[in-house]
Amino acid sequence: MCLNKKRLTQIFSVILINLLLLFAWMGSLDIIIDIFGGLPVLNSYLHLIKIGDSINSNYITQNQKKTDILHYNIKIDVHTESKSIVGDVIIKGILKDKSVGSVDLNFYDNLSISELTLNGRPVQYKRNRTSLSIPVVHPADTFYVEVKYAGKPKTTGFFSFNFGRFGNKPVVYTLNEPVFASTWYPCSDRPDDKALTDVYITNDSSSISLSNGKLVGVNTNGKKRTYHWQTQYPVSTYLISVYSADYRHFSQRYVSKSSQEMNIDYYTFPEHFEMAKNDFAEHPEMIDFFSSVFGEYPFIKEKYGVAEFLWQAGAMEHQTITGIGSDFLNGKKLFNDFYIHELAHQWFGDAVGPATWKDIWLNEGFATYCEALYAEHKSGKNAYRATMLSKFSDNFSGSVYDPGSDMFSSTVYDKGAWILHMLRSEMGDSVFFKSMRDYYETYKYKNAGSNDFIKVCSKNYGRDLSYFFKQWLFEGEGIIKLKYAWIETPVAEGKYKLSLKIKQTQSGFDIYKFPLEIGLYFLNKNENTSKIIYIDSKEKNIDLILPAKLTSLELDPESRLLMSKEQEKF
């Protein structure tokens, strides 16, 4: 997911945000949403505040961890005038533990169930807010649950199931992340329980309907048309998507280095068709680049696609079919970073899914870092460095791992990207990129946690990286803050002694340990050099003999560290 932070910053003043947080704390946020519901971006932000509260220990039961969902057959009939749906979902799964007393699913209880069967037989069931519990009477290895239902899906999170309009035409789209798939279909809404899907979307025949995977059928029945999409690769519930609108379609072809071919499909509102042709044009090069760096595009037997929708706070990496807010199409490629970010998620986030939401940085930090990698590919090292510096802050709050309600914060996105930037510097390019490729290949179509990534890196590096990740990922908050002072004194034969004092002053982590490059600059530029000193204590005194008198000195001249520095008098 890519959030347009500039837009949010422009719209909200510090005073307004604090007022909203106060209302949220007082339990009055729903009233504010009702009052300001006409402002889409404000509404997006208000719902964002509530995201973290929805991820709680009660949402997923222990029984859900004892089942493995294999396949979802989802039939959704969309009624745009009444803003309602009629659903028929068949879930195939296996019991990993036959002693389990019930098959537990997530499903919002405002949707009315008309029929529910387990293995073809009607059964009793229990509902409680977001849970659906089905007793297991005759346990078997494989089970089938069919749920027929109808109603108006709740709009929560980032507008989980949304009915909107563009001009005078209806637009339907979903955005489930992180735990809102169950607002419109029954599922085991865990990021680590991936399954195959068949999705059937029925809407007016004037609309094109989209979902994950490959289009395998279109059936028109009077004024209604049904699109059938099928996946060959497993997908997490939060990435299963529906789009349906008066789209215009165009496509490009991607040809891999092994001569495999794949469609890149684009779906835009007619008013934006010509602009989209220019905005989307670079996707084949982007796919080729990331395939060369990490390994082949993971869903090459299906497609990659981009569809316009009405979520105006950014974009969303639905597996094989990214959604992009309609405000970000302008024909001038001003939002290329969005497309880079969401495409990178197909490797990290979609193909390699997070083990838990505590590991969200493996999605967002990785995709954010890929923006810098693509800048380096297009324009060189200076562009890479500039991109990383644009994500620098001396005000990151909380830890990157397990960010709680701040899972879509700059700490996760930008500091997460800086962790990879610093890891690359620590390990060197060859080992770093081998580790990224190995991580992808090892966990492709599965899920991974932070420690899985660390194990791959440590194995390739041949050294223990536990302290690196302790300070940057698990425990450290904020950044390194250094105060330093230096003086030089002449010694024999025109040489000088440099005395440099360095002190760590940050409060978010006691002692960072890191290699620090010191840039040394002389009147004769041919003598310019640098030294790398390992910092492993709160205070460090460094003495160096120099060939001439310094004109200046710079700590971390290549911006390899997430660090601020302040010079003092010696």
C-alpha positions in Angstrom: 0.0 0.0 0.0 1.3 3.4 -0.9 -0.1 6.4 1.0 0.1 9.9 -0.4 1.6 11.6 2.7 1.9 15.0 1.0 -1.8 15.1 0.3 -2.7 14.2 3.9 -0.3 16.8 5.2 -1.7 19.5 3.1 -5.3 18.8 4.2 -4.8 18.4 7.9 -3.3 20.8 10.3 -1.7 19.7 13.5 -4.7 21.1 15.5 -7.3 19.2 13.5 -5.4 15.9 13.8 -5.1 16.3 17.6 -8.8 17.2 17.8 -9.7 14.0 15.8 -7.5 11.9 18.0 -9.2 13.4 21.1 -12.6 12.5 19.7 -11.3 9.0 18.9 -10.0 8.6 22.5 -13.4 9.8 23.7 -15.1 7.2 21.6 -16.9 9.8 19.4 -15.1 9.1 16.1 -18.1 7.6 14.4 -20.0 10.9 14.9 -17.1 12.8 13.2 -17.1 10.3 10.3 -20.9 11.0 9.9 -20.3 14.7 9.9 -17.4 14.8 7.5 -18.4 11.8 5.3 -18.6 13.9 2.2 -14.9 14.5 2.2 -13.3 11.4 0.7 -9.7 12.0 1.8 -10.8 13.2 5.3 -12.9 10.0 5.5 -9.8 7.9 4.5 -7.8 9.5 7.3 -10.5 9.1 9.9 -10.8 5.4 9.1 -7.0 5.1 9.2 -7.0 6.2 12.8 -9.3 3.2 13.6 -7.2 0.6 11.7 -5.0 -0.4 14.6 -7.9 -0.9 16.9 -9.3 -3.6 14.6 -6.3 -5.8 14.8 -6.8 -7.5 18.2 -6.2 -10.8 19.7 -9.8 -11.8 19.5 -10.2 -11.4 15.8 -8.4 -14.7 15.0 -9.3 -17.7 17.2 -7.0 -20.5 18.2 -9.2 -22.8 16.1 -8.4 -20.8 13.0 -4.7 -21.7 13.5 -5.7 -25.4 13.4 -7.3 -25.2 10.0 -5.7 -24.5 6.6 -7.9 -22.9 3.9 -7.1 -24.2 0.4 -9.6 -22.6 -1.9 -12.3 -19.9 -2.0 -15.1 -20.0 -4.6 -16.6 -16.5 -4.3 -19.7 -15.4 -6.1 -20.7 -11.8 -5.6 -23.7 -10.2 -7.2 -23.4 -6.4 -7.0 -26.4 -4.1 -6.7 -25.1 -0.5 -7.1 -28.4 1.3 -6.6 -29.1 -0.3 -3.2 -25.4 -0.5 -2.4 -25.8 -4.1 -1.4 -24.4 -7.5 -2.4 -25.7 -11.1 -2.7 -22.9 -13.7 -2.0 -22.4 -17.4 -2.3 -19.0 -18.6 -1.0 -17.7 -22.1 -0.8 -14.6 -22.6 1.3 -12.4 -25.7 1.1 -10.0 -26.4 3.9 -8.3 -29.1 5.9 -8.3 -29.7 9.7 -4.7 -29.8 10.9 -6.0 -31.0 14.2 -9.0 -33.3 14.2 -9.8 -32.6 17.8 -10.8 -29.1 16.9 -14.4 -28.5 18.0 -15.4 -26.0 15.3 -14.4 -24.4 12.0 -14.0 -20.7 12.9 -14.2 -18.0 10.2 -14.3 -14.2 10.1 -17.5 -12.7 8.8 -19.3 -9.5 9.8 -22.7 -10.2 11.3 -24.5 -7.3 9.6 -24.7 -9.5 6.5 -27.6 -11.9 6.7 -27.0 -15.6 6.1 -29.8 -17.4 4.3 -28.1 -20.8 4.1 -25.0 -22.4 5.6 -23.8 -26.0 5.0 -20.8 -28.0 6.2 -19.8 -30.8 3.8 -23.2 -30.4 2.1 -25.3 -30.6 5.2 -27.2 -27.7 6.9 -25.7 -27.1 10.3 -26.2 -24.8 13.3 -23.7 -22.0 13.7 -22.8 -19.1 16.0 -22.1 -15.5 15.1 -20.6 -12.8 17.2 -19.7 -9.4 15.5 -16.9 -10.5 13.2 -16.8 -14.2 14.0 -18.6 -17.2 12.5 -18.3 -20.5 14.3 -19.4 -23.8 12.8 -19.4 -27.0 15.0 -17.5 -30.0 13.6 -19.7 -33.0 14.2 -18.0 -35.6 12.0 -14.3 -34.5 11.6 -12.6 -35.3 8.3 -9.4 -34.2 6.8 -11.1 -32.0 4.3 -14.1 -29.8 4.8 -16.3 -27.6 2.7 -18.3 -24.7 4.1 -20.9 -23.0 1.9 -22.4 -19.7 3.0 -25.1 -17.8 1.1 -25.8 -14.3 2.3 -26.9 -10.8 1.4 -26.8 -7.3 2.7 -24.9 -4.0 2.7 -21.2 -4.5 3.6 -19.9 -2.3 6.3 -17.5 0.4 5.1 -14.6 0.3 7.5 -10.8 0.3 7.4 -9.8 1.9 4.1 -13.3 1.5 2.8 -13.3 -2.3 2.7 -16.2 -2.6 0.2 -17.1 0.7 -1.5 -19.9 1.8 -3.7 -19.0 5.2 -5.4 -19.5 7.1 -8.5 -17.2 8.7 -11.1 -19.1 11.3 -13.0 -22.6 9.7 -13.3 -21.3 6.1 -13.5 -21.2 3.6 -10.5 -17.8 2.4 -9.3 -17.3 -0.6 -7.0 -14.0 -1.6 -5.4 -12.6 -3.3 -2.3 -9.7 -2.6 -0.1 -9.3 -5.2 2.6 -6.0 -4.5 4.3 -5.3 -5.4 6.9 -8.3 -7.3 8.4 -11.4 -6.2 6.6 -11.9 -9.0 4.0 -14.6 -10.4 6.3 -16.8 -7.3 5.7 -17.9 -8.8 2.4 -17.0 -12.5 2.3 -16.5 -15.2 5.0 -12.9 -16.2 5.3 -10.1 -17.0 7.7 -8.7 -13.5 7.6 -5.1 -14.3 8.4 -2.3 -13.0 6.2 -0.5 -16.4 6.5 -3.4 -18.6 5.4 -3.1 -18.3 1.7 -5.5 -20.0 -0.7 -6.4 -20.4 -4.4 -9.5 -18.5 -5.6 -12.2 -18.5 -8.1 -14.1 -15.1 -8.1 -17.3 -14.5 -10.0 -18.5 -10.9 -10.1 -21.9 -10.1 -11.5 -22.9 -6.5 -12.3 -24.6 -4.5 -15.0 -23.5 -5.5 -18.4 -22.1 -2.0 -18.9 -19.4 -2.6 -16.3 -16.1 -4.5 -16.6 -15.4 -6.5 -13.4 -11.9 -7.4 -12.2 -10.2 -9.6 -9.7 -7.0 -11.5 -9.0 -5.5 -13.9 -11.4 -6.5 -14.7 -14.9 -9.9 -14.1 -16.7 -11.3 -17.5 -17.6 -14.8 -16.6 -18.5 -17.4 -13.9 -19.2 -21.1 -14.7 -19.3 -23.9 -12.2 -20.2 -27.4 -12.9 -19.0 -29.8 -10.1 -20.1 -28.7 -6.8 -18.5 -26.2 -8.6 -16.2 -22.7 -9.8 -16.9 -20.5 -12.2 -14.8 -16.7 -12.2 -15.0 -14.9 -15.2 -13.7 -11.3 -14.8 -12.4 -9.1 -17.6 -11.3 -5.7 -17.8 -9.5 -3.0 -20.4 -10.0 -1.0 -19.0 -7.2 -2.2 -18.7 -3.5 -3.3 -15.4 -2.3 -3.8 -13.9 1.2 -7.4 -12.8 2.1 -6.5 -9.1 2.4 -5.3 -9.1 -1.2 -8.4 -10.7 -2.8 -10.1 -7.9 -4.7 -13.1 -6.8 -6.6 -13.3 -3.8 -9.0 -16.3 -3.1 -11.2 -16.8 0.0 -13.3 -17.3 1.5 -16.7 -13.6 0.8 -17.6 -11.7 1.2 -20.8 -9.0 -1.4 -21.2 -5.6 -1.5 -22.9 -2.6 -3.7 -22.5 1.2 -4.2 -23.0 3.2 -7.3 -23.2 6.0 -8.4 -20.9 8.5 -10.9 -22.2 10.8 -12.5 -19.6 14.4 -13.4 -20.2 13.3 -17.0 -20.5 10.9 -15.9 -23.3 7.7 -16.3 -21.1 5.1 -13.8 -22.1 2.5 -12.1 -19.9 -0.2 -9.5 -20.3 0.0 -6.2 -18.5 -3.6 -5.0 -18.4 -4.8 -1.5 -17.6 -8.3 -0.5 -16.7 -9.2 3.2 -16.5 -12.2 5.5 -16.5 -12.9 6.7 -20.1 -12.1 10.3 -19.1 -8.5 9.2 -18.1 -7.7 6.8 -20.9 -5.2 8.9 -22.8 -3.5 10.1 -19.6 -3.2 6.5 -18.4 -1.4 5.5 -21.6 1.5 7.8 -20.7 1.4 7.3 -16.9 1.4 3.4 -17.2 3.9 3.2 -20.0 7.0 2.2 -18.0 5.6 -0.9 -16.4 7.4 -3.4 -18.7 10.7 -1.9 -17.8 9.9 -1.9 -14.1 8.9 -5.6 -14.2 12.0 -6.4 -16.1 14.2 -4.6 -13.6 12.7 -6.2 -10.5 12.8 -9.6 -12.1 16.5 -9.2 -12.8 17.2 -8.1 -9.2 15.0 -10.4 -7.2 13.9 -13.2 -9.5 11.2 -13.6 -12.1 7.9 -11.8 -11.7 6.0 -14.3 -9.4 2.6 -14.4 -11.1 3.8 -14.7 -14.7 1.2 -17.4 -15.6 -1.6 -14.9 -14.7 -1.0 -11.2 -15.3 0.0 -7.9 -13.8 -2.6 -5.1 -14.0 -3.5 -1.7 -12.8 -7.1 -0.5 -12.2 -8.3 2.9 -11.4 -10.5 3.2 -8.3 -11.8 5.9 -5.9 -9.5 5.6 -2.9 -7.8 8.9 -3.1 -5.2 8.4 -0.4 -2.9 6.3 -2.6 -2.7 2.9 -4.1 -3.1 -0.8 -3.1 -1.1 -3.9 -4.2 -3.9 -6.4 -4.7 -2.2 -9.5 -6.1 -1.8 -9.2 -9.9 -4.2 -6.1 -10.0 -3.0 -2.9 -8.3 -5.6 -0.2 -7.5 -4.6 3.4 -8.1 -6.6 6.4 -6.9 -8.1 8.3 -9.8 -6.7 11.6 -8.6 -3.2 10.3 -9.4 -3.6 10.0 -13.2 -2.5 13.1 -15.0 -0.5 11.9 -18.0 2.7 13.5 -16.7 4.1 10.5 -14.7 4.2 12.5 -11.5 3.3 9.5 -9.4 5.7 6.9 -10.8 6.8 6.0 -7.3 3.3 4.7 -6.6 3.6 2.3 -9.5 7.1 1.2 -8.5 6.0 0.7 -4.9 2.9 -1.4 -5.7 4.7 -3.4 -8.3 7.5 -4.2 -5.8 4.8 -5.6 -3.5 4.1 -8.4 -5.9 7.5 -9.8 -4.8 7.4 -8.6 -1.2 4.0 -8.6 0.4 2.1 -10.7 -2.2 4.4 -13.6 -3.3 6.2 -13.5 0.0 3.5 -12.6 2.5 4.0 -11.5 6.1 3.8 -14.2 8.8 1.9 -11.7 11.1 1.0 -8.0 10.9 3.9 -7.4 13.3 6.0 -8.1 10.2 4.4 -5.4 8.1 7.8 -3.8 7.4 8.6 -6.8 5.3 5.9 -5.5 3.0 6.1 -1.7 3.2 9.8 -1.2 4.1 10.8 -3.4 1.2 8.5 -1.8 -1.3 9.6 1.7 -0.2 13.3 0.7 -0.6 12.5 -0.6 -4.1 11.6 3.0 -5.0 15.2 3.9 -4.3 16.5 0.9 -6.2 14.6 1.8 -9.3 15.8 5.4 -9.1 19.4 4.0 -9.0 18.6 1.8 -12.0 17.2 4.8 -14.0 19.6 7.6 -12.9 22.5 6.3 -10.9 23.8 6.4 -7.3 23.0 10.1 -6.8 19.4 9.4 -7.5 19.4 6.5 -5.2 20.9 8.6 -2.4 18.5 11.4 -3.0 15.5 9.0 -2.8 16.7 7.6 0.5 17.3 11.1 1.9 13.8 12.1 0.9 12.7 9.3 3.4 14.9 10.5 6.2 13.4 11.8 9.4 14.8 12.4 12.9 11.4 11.9 14.3 10.5 8.2 13.8 8.4 7.0 16.7 8.1 3.5 18.0 9.8 0.4 16.7 9.7 -0.9 13.1 8.7 -4.4 14.2 5.3 -4.8 15.8 4.2 -1.2 15.3 0.7 -1.9 16.7 -1.8 0.8 15.6 1.0 2.6 13.7 1.4 -0.1 11.1 1.0 2.4 8.2 3.4 5.0 9.7 6.6 6.5 8.2 8.4 4.4 10.8 7.3 1.2 9.0 7.7 2.6 5.5 10.6 4.9 5.6 12.7 3.6 8.5 12.0 0.1 7.2 13.5 1.2 3.9 16.5 2.7 5.8 17.1 -0.7 7.5 17.6 -2.3 4.1 19.8 0.7 3.0 22.0 0.3 6.0 22.0 -3.5 5.7 23.3 -3.2 2.1 26.1 -1.0 3.3 26.9 -3.4 6.1 26.9 -6.6 3.9 28.1 -5.2 0.6 26.1 -5.3 -2.7 26.8 -8.9 -3.7 25.8 -10.5 -0.4 22.9 -8.1 0.1 21.3 -8.8 -3.3 22.0 -12.5 -3.0 20.2 -12.4 0.3 17.2 -10.6 -1.2 17.0 -13.2 -4.0 17.4 -16.1 -1.6 14.7 -14.7 0.7 12.3 -14.3 -2.2 13.0 -17.8 -3.6 12.8 -19.5 -0.2 9.4 -18.0 0.8 7.7 -17.4 -2.6 4.0 -18.3 -2.4 4.4 -18.7 1.4 4.8 -16.4 4.3 7.8 -15.2 6.3 8.6 -13.5 9.5 11.3 -11.0 10.3 13.5 -13.8 11.8 13.2 -15.8 8.6 14.7 -12.8 6.7 17.4 -12.4 9.3 18.4 -16.1 9.1 18.8 -15.8 5.3 20.9 -12.7 5.6 23.1 -14.0 8.4 23.7 -17.3 6.5 24.9 -15.4 3.4 26.9 -12.8 5.3 28.6 -15.4 7.5 28.3 -13.2 10.6 25.8 -12.7 13.4 23.4 -9.9 12.5 21.3 -10.1 15.6 22.6 -6.8 17.1 22.1 -5.0 13.9 18.4 -6.0 13.9 18.1 -5.6 17.6 19.0 -1.9 17.4 17.2 -1.0 14.1 14.2 -3.4 14.0 13.1 -4.8 17.3 14.1 -2.4 20.1 15.6 0.8 18.8 13.3 3.8 18.4 14.2 6.9 16.5 17.7 7.3 15.0 21.4 7.7 15.9 22.1 11.1 17.2 25.8 12.1 17.4 27.6 15.1 18.8 31.2 15.4 17.7 34.2 17.7 18.0 37.6 17.6 16.4 40.9 19.4 16.5 44.2 18.8 14.7 47.7 19.5 15.9 51.0 19.6 13.9 53.4 16.8 14.3 56.8 16.1 12.7 57.5 16.5 9.0 54.4 18.5 8.1 52.0 15.9 9.3 49.0 16.5 11.6 47.3 14.6 14.3 43.5 14.5 14.2 41.7 14.1 17.5 38.0 13.4 17.1 35.5 12.9 19.9 32.2 11.3 19.2 29.2 10.9 21.6 25.9 9.2 21.1 23.1 11.3 22.6 19.9 9.6 21.4 17.3 8.4 23.9 15.6 5.7 21.8 18.4 3.1 22.1 21.4 3.2 24.5 24.3 2.2 22.3 24.2 1.7 18.6 27.0 -0.2 17.1 27.9 0.7 13.5 30.7 1.4 11.0 31.2 5.1 10.7 32.8 6.6 7.6 34.8 9.8 8.2 35.4 11.9 5.1 38.7 13.8 5.3 39.2 16.8 2.9 42.5 18.6 2.2 43.6 21.7 0.2 45.0 19.3 -2.3 41.9 17.4 -3.4 44.0 14.5 -4.6 44.7 13.7 -0.9 41.0 13.5 0.0 40.2 10.2 1.6 38.0 8.5 4.1 38.4 6.2 7.1 35.9 3.8 8.5 35.8 3.5 12.3 33.7 1.0 14.2 31.6 2.7 16.9 30.7 0.3 19.7 30.4 2.5 22.8 28.5 5.6 24.0 31.6 7.7 23.6 34.6 7.2 21.3 37.9 9.1 21.0 39.7 8.7 17.7 43.2 9.7 16.8 44.5 9.7 13.3 47.8 10.9 11.7 47.1 12.9 8.5 49.5 13.8 5.7 48.4 17.4 5.7 46.2 20.0 7.4 42.4 19.4 6.9 40.1 21.9 5.3 37.0 20.0 6.5 35.7 16.8 8.0 32.4 15.0 7.4 30.8 12.1 9.3 29.0 9.7 7.0 29.5 11.6 3.8 27.6 9.0 1.7 24.5 9.1 3.9 24.7 5.4 4.7 23.4 5.7 8.3 20.1 6.8 9.7 21.8 9.5 11.8 21.8 13.1 12.7 25.0 14.9 13.7 25.9 18.1 15.5 29.3 19.6 15.7 30.6 21.1 18.9 33.8 23.0 19.9 36.6 20.7 21.0 
